[in-house]
């Protein structure tokens, strides 16, 4: 079984910023960076594992839909807090 590992460093200052529940939430679309890593791997079939090494980071897999953060994620955060 083939495997490939690639560290993708994200510059948080270049991410989108949204205020919700008195918190500053930074978010961005990582699709291009992950797709580039998959192409570099030369692996044609398999799965991608994305993880963060930071304890306060959340990775959400979803369509890049305009209202996602402002509506759906915002509602979820209000229920949690």
Helices and strands as residue ranges (DSSP letters): G 12-14, E 16-20, E 23-27, H 31-41, I 68-73, H 74-80
